[in-house]
Amino acid sequence: MSGQDVTQWFVEALMASAILLALVMLLRRPVARYFGVRAAYALWALPLLRLILPRLPEEASPSAYLPVHHAPVPISYVREAVQVPVAQFPWIEAALMLWMAGAVVFLAVQAIGYYRFRRLMLSDGTFVRRDGKVTTLESVHASGPLAFGIVHKHIVVPIDFADRYSVQEQAMALAHEHMHHQRGDLLANLIAALLLALQWCNPIAWVAYRAFRVDQELACDAQVLARHGAIHAQDYGRAILKAATATPLNGGNRFSICHLNTVDTLKGRLKMLSTHTDSLRRITWGMTAVAAVTVSGLALTASGSQVAKEMASVSTRLSSAKLTKLATFMPQVATVPETPEPPYRPEMTEPYPAPETPVAPEAPLAPAAMAAPTPPTPPTPPAVPSGARQVKSASADGATSYRAIAYPSKAEIATMVPNVRVERRCNGGEDVSTQSYTDAWGNRQVRVRICQEAIQRQAMAEAQAGREEARAGIAEAKVQLAEAERAVASAQYMSAHARAQAKAELGRARAEMRREIAEMERERVEGARERARSRRETD
């Protein structure tokens, strides 16, 4: 298959998947009403299957068995075909370039956003427990339970998860997030984002993506209730409302899917919880209907069908597009040709004049005979004593003198300068101990032992004591707030205005206590990070 055939198949697959997205949007509500939300969620596999459906061979397409009628070609068509085309702006190539740029920008924005979210949750998150391959964390940045990670699976909950949710609500909320991991919903979200990147210029694709996420949540809710029983539907509904209306304790951004927390979406989820009935017969009929719709949609949009013939003209034009045509309409920078240098011509020089005849110099006089000078005898340097160094110095009148300066030997240096050794070892209960002695060769040895474990234990004990004291203070504050709330509730002679003011003050006090809890947790995480860094530096 040539590159042009691959491009034509890709364009036809994109157009067919866009048509099937609109079909699923029309069928999802009737299918959910009669066959259940899980059958409606399964319909979203139809556009993906059409996108990855390979191009059928010519002999396998229905059009291969139809009779071919060759109509005569009018002479006007031949005349138009042989006319010289006029240079026009390549609109098709420009549209393709814009489409590719939009897809790349969309994927880059999604990848950067997910990377920032994951880094924030893992850097400030506190480990809670691990269930199989799923790790549960606590974070001040989370407003409700969230699941993320395809390879390394995580669930993050807010730090006040145990205070705001009852035991049964916690179990149902965590069961919902675990169900997302078990069903592979996060991988489905990644594939849906890739399809949305390819269909970013299609408004139906954006609406379909939101509807897909809503159907995914409804299907997950239905499977959680099918596993845990409908008796926990009320606890499940309260957990959904708390997660949708809560805000992070740090006052930062809410890391949640905004379009999943709309009023209509919450009404649909709560209505499904109250009317959820799944039987084996309903599930069987639902899967049968989904299979029928899938087979029919693929057959109607496969290559060789009537729909494919309608799309063939568009795909053929797009497959013949060449992005190099845009280069002819780009502004060209005018270049000035360089002026060639003239060839090298050697300059003509005048002939040199003839040299004059030199005059012979007069013969020098012979010098008188002189006696050879006697060299001076160098001074004898003084004897240098052993263990001393001879230093030469010169005075102002030019006289040279020598003097001896004593210096210590290697053995004397070894006895004067101690050899210090630092060992990371504990010596009894002391944090730091020092031992000094002289070895058999007369060298001074100093041994310093540092007990890093004792220092870390002491620091951890002090930090733990501080945390225990803070927890005791928070527990006492909670008791006092509870007593104050009971006193306000039982006050008989308090006006409604005064009661409302008292409740508002108590609410502000409780919010301040939560902020202090969040600050204490942040300090604990920073302390643990600092201890880990010190251990790495020590190792």
N, C-alpha and C positions, 0 to 999 in steps of 0.2 A: 504494500500500500504506500503510495507516494505521499509527500507532504501535503499536496493539495487535497487529496482524498481524506487525510486525517483532519485537516481544517474544516472541510465540508461536513464530515461526520460530527465534529465537535459543535459546530454552529447548529446543525439539526438537533443534536441532543439538548443544547441549551434552550432552543425554542420549544421543543417538545416538553421539557421539564417545566418551563414557564406555563404552558397550557395545562399540564397536570397539576401544578400548584393551584391554579384557579379551580380545577375540578375538585380537588380535595377541600378547598375552602367552601365549596357548595355542599359537599356531602358530609362533612365532619359532624354537624349538629344533628341531622337525622340519624346517622349511624350511632352517635352517642346516646340518643334518646331511645332507640329500639334495641340496640345490641350492646350498649355499655361504652364507657369512656376508654377502656383499653382497646377495643376494636377501632374507635375513632383515632387513637394515637397510632395504631398500626398502619393507618392509611398513609401516613407521612413517608413511609418507605417507598411509595410509588414514584415520586419524582427522582429519588436517588437511584432506584433501579433503572429508570429510563436513561439517566445520565450516564450510567456505566454500561448500558446495553451496547454490545458491539454492532458494527454495521453488518447487516445481513448480505450474503452473496447474491449476485444477480439471479442465479438459478433458483434461490430459495425465496425470493420476493414474489408476491402475487402478480405483479405486473409482468413477470417473465413469461407467464402462460397466456397472456392476452394477445389477440391478433394485432399486428402492427400495420397501420395504413400509412403509406407514403403519399402525402399530398404534394402536388407540384408547387414549386417555389416561385412566387411572382418575380418578374424581372425587376420590379422596383426595389425588392429586398436585396437583390444582387447589386444594384447600383449603389444602394446605401452602404453595402458591405465593403465595396471597393473604394469608397470615399476616404480621403485622408482625414483622420480625426484631428479636431482642434484641441489644443492644450487647455484643459480645464483644471480647476482646483480639485485635488483628490479628497473629496468629502468622506468617502468610505475609509480611507487610510487614516484620516484625522479622527474619525469616530472610534476606530479600533485603538488608536493610541490613547485617546481619552478614557476608553473603557479599561484598558490595561493599567493606566495610572490610577484610576479610581479603585480598582481591585487591590493594587499594591498598598495604597494609602489606608484602605479599610483594614487589611490584614496587619499592617504595622501598628495602627492605633489599638486594635484588639490585643495584639501580642504585648505591647508596652503596658497597657492597662492591667492585663493579667499578671505580668511580671511584677509590677509594683504592688498589686494586691497580695500575691504569694510571699514576696519578700517581707512586707509589713506584718503579715500574720505569723510567719515563721520566726522573725527576729524578736517580736514582742510577745509571742504566744508562750503559755505555760503548759507543760505536759500534764495531762490528766490521767489517761490510761490508753492501752492499746488493745484492740479487739481484732485478732487475726492480722490482716494487712492494713487495717484502718487505725490511724492515730488520732486521738481526740485531744484538742488544745483549748485553752481559755485565753481570750484576748479582750482588751478594753476597746478595741476598734470594731468589734462585732456587735450588732444590734440583736441578732437572733442566730439560731443554729444554721450553719452553712456547710456544704460539702464541696471540696475542690480537690483536684489532683487525679490524673488518670493512671500513672505508673505508681507514684508515691501518694497514696490516698490519705486524705485528712478530713476531719470534721472539726470546726471551730465553733465554740459557744461563748456567749458573753460571761464576764466574771461574776455577775449576779444571777447566773442561771439557776443556782440552787435556791436563791431567795425568792425570785419572781415566779418560778414554776413549781408546781407540786410534784410529788414523786411520780405519779402516773403520767402527768403532762411531760415530765422530762423523758420518761421511757418512750412515749409516743413520738416526741420530737426527734429523739435520737434514732428511733426505728425508721422514721421517714428519711433521714439523711443516709442511714445505712442502706435503705432500699434503693436510693439513687445510685450508690456504688454497685450494688448487686445487679441492677438492671442494665448497667452500662450507659446511664443517661448522660454522664459527662462526656463520654466519647461521642454520643449522638449529638450533643451540643457543639462539639468541635466540628463534626462533619456539617452540621447545619450552618455554622459560621462560614465554612469554606464555600458552601453553596450560595450563601448570601453574598459573599465577596464576588462570585461569578455573576450574580443577578442583581448587583447593587443599583443598577440603573432602572430596575423594574419595580414600580411601586407595590405591585402585588406581592413581591418577594418579602418586603419589609413587614407587611401586614401578616403574611403567612408565617414569618418567623415568630412573631409574637403569639399567634394562635398555636403554633407548634409547642412553644414553651408552656402555654396554659394547658394544653392537652397532656403534656408530659407530667405536669404537677397533678392533674386530676387522675391520670392513670396510676401514678405513684400512690396517691391517697387511697385509691380503690384497692390496690394490692396490699397496702398496710392494713386496712380494715379487714380484708379477706384473710390475712394471716393472724391478726390479733383479736378479731371478733368485733361485731358492731356495738357491743356493750361499752366500748371505750370511745365511741364516736364523740360524746360530749367533751371528754378530756382532750381528745385530738383537736376538736374545734377551738377550744380555749387556747391551746398551745399555738394554733395557727394565728389567732387574733393577736396574741401577745407578741409573737415574732414579727407580725406585720406592722404593729403600731409602736414598737419600742424604738428607742434611739440609743446610740453608743454613749457610754458614761464619760468618754473623753471629749464629747461635744464635736467630734470630727465628722468626716463623711460617713454616710451609711453604705456599707458594702453589701448591698442587696440588689435584687433585680427589681427595678422600680415598676415596670409594667406588670409584674406579678402581684403587686400590692395594691392595685386599683380596687375601687369599690365593687365594680362588676365582677372582677376576678374572685375577690373574697366571697361575694354572694354566691357565685357559681360553685366554689369549693365547699362552702358550708351547706348549700342545698344538696350537693352530691352526697355529703356525709349523712344527711338526714334521710335521703331516699335511696341509699345504696343497696341494691339487691342483685347479686350475681349468682346465677345458677349454671349448672353444667350445660343445660340446653341453650341458654342465652349465649354463653361463651362460644359454644360450637357453631351456632347460627351466625354469630358475629364474625368469627374467623372465616367461615365459608363466604360471607358477603365480602369481606376484605380481599380474600383470594380472587373472587370473581371480578371485583373492581380492578384489582391489580393486573390480572391477565387481560381484561378488556382494554384497559388503558395502554398497556404495552403493545397490544396487537393493533390498536387504532393509530398509534404514533410511530410504529416501527418503520424502518426503511422499506419502501415499496408500497406503503399504504397511501390512501388519498391525501391524508394530512401531510405525509412526507413529500408527496408531489407538489403540494402547495408551497412547502418550505424550500423546495429544491432550487427555485430561482434565486431566492435570497442567499442561501448557503453557497450557491455557485459564484455569485458576485463577491461575497466576502472571502471565499477561498482563493479567488484570483487577485485579491488585493495585495499590493506590495508597498511596504512602509518606506521603501527607498524613493517612492514618488514624491514624498514630502520634501526631500532634499532639494528638488528643483525649484521649490517655492520659498526656500529659505533665503534671507538676504545674504548676498555674497560681498565680501570685503574686496574692494578694488585694490589691486597691487600695481605699483608703478615699476615697470621694467628697469633694471639697473643698466646704466650706460657702460658699455664695455670699455675697458682700459686700452689705450693705444699701445701698439707693439713697442717693445724696447728698442731704442736706437742709440748706439754708443756715440758720444760726443767726439768730434774731431779735435785733436790736440796739436798744437804747433810742435815742430821738430825741436828736440833738445839741442841747445848750443854745444859746440865741441868743448870738452874739458880743457882747462888751462894746464900747462905743464907745471908741476909743483917745484918750489925752490928747495934745494937740499939744505937741511939745518946745519948749524955749526956744531962741530964736535965738542962735547963737554970736557971740562978739565978733570984730570984724574985726582981723586981725593987723597989727602995725606994719610999715611999709615997710622992706625989707632990701635991701642991695646984693648983686648976683649974685656968687658966688665965682669967682675966677680959677683955672682948672685948672693943675696943675704941669707944667712942661716935662720931658718924658721925657729920660733921659740918652742921649747919642749913643754907640752901640756902637763899639768900636775897629775899625779897618780889619783885615780878615782877609787874611792873606797868601795868595798862590796856593799850591795844594797842601796847604792846611790846613783843618781843620774848626773852626768856632767853637762853644765849649761854654759855656753859661750856668750860673753857680753863685751861691748865696745864702749870706751869712754868718749868724752867730748874731743880729746886731743888725738883720737885715732888709735889709742893703745887697746890691745885685746887682752882680756883676762878670762879665766875659767873658774867656776865654782861648782861644788858638788851639792846636790839636793837629795836627801834621803827620801825614799818612797817605800811603802809597805809591800811585802811579798804577797803572793796568792794565799798562802796559809794564813797570814795575818788578816787579809781581807775577809776570808771565810769565817774567821773567829769573830770579826767585828760586825758583819752584816748577817742577820739571821735569815734562815730559809723558812718562809711562811707557807703553810699548806692549809687550805680551807676545805673541809669535808662537810658534806650535807648528810649528817648522821646524828642521831639522837644519843645523848650521853646522860642516862638517867632521866630525871624530870626537868633538867635545865634546858632553856631555849637556846642559849649561846654559852659555850664553855671554851676556855683557853688553857693550853698546856705548853710549857716552855721547858726545854732540857738541852743538854749538850751531848752529842754522840761520841763514839769512840775516837773519832779523828779530831775532836776539839771543835767541831762546827756547832753553832747554836741553831736549834730547831724550835719552831713555834707552830703548834697545831691548833687550829680554830675549828670547832664543830658547831654547826648551825642546825637546829632541829626545826626544819620547815613544817613538819606535820604538827608539832606542838603549837607553833605560831598559828597555823591555819585552824587547828581545833579551838584555840582560844578565841580567834576572831569569829568563827562560826558559832561558838557558844554565846558570845556577846550579842551577835546578830539574832540568834534564836531567842535569847532572853528579851531583846527589844521587841521582836515580833509577838512573843507571848504576852508581854505587857500591853502592846497595842491591841491584840485580840481581846484581852480582858477588858480594856477600856471600851472597845466597840461593843462587846457583849453587855457591859453595864449600861452603855448609852441606849442599846436596843431595849433593855428592860425598862429604863426610864421613859423612853418614847412610848412603849406599850402601855405603861401605867398612866401616862398623860393622856393617851388616846382613850383609855377606858374611863378616866375621870371626866373628860369632855363629853363622852357619850352618855355617861350616867348623870350628868349635871341637870337637875330639874329646873332650876330658876335662872338658867342662862338663855339669853335671847338668841334668836336665829342668827342675827348679825355677828354677835360675839362668838357663837359657836363656829360660824364660818371662818372668822378671823383666826380662832384657835386652831382649827383644822389646817388652815393655810400655813400657820407658823410651824405646826408639826410636820407638814409636808416639806417645807423648806429645810427643817432640821434633818429629816430623813434623807433628802437629796444631798445635803452637806456631808452627812455621814457616808453616803455612797461614794462621794468624791474622795473623801479621806481613805476609804477602802481601796479605791482605784489607785490613789497616790502611793499607798503602802505597798500594793502589789507591784507597781512600777519600780519602786525602790528595791523591792526584793529581787525582781528580775535583773535590774542593773547590778545589784550586788553579786548575784550568781554569775553574771557575765564577766564581772571584774575578777572574781575568784578563778574562773576558768582561764582568763587571760594570764593571770599571775602564775597559774600552774603550767601553762604552756611555756611562758618565759623561763620558769624554773627548770622545766625538763630540757 
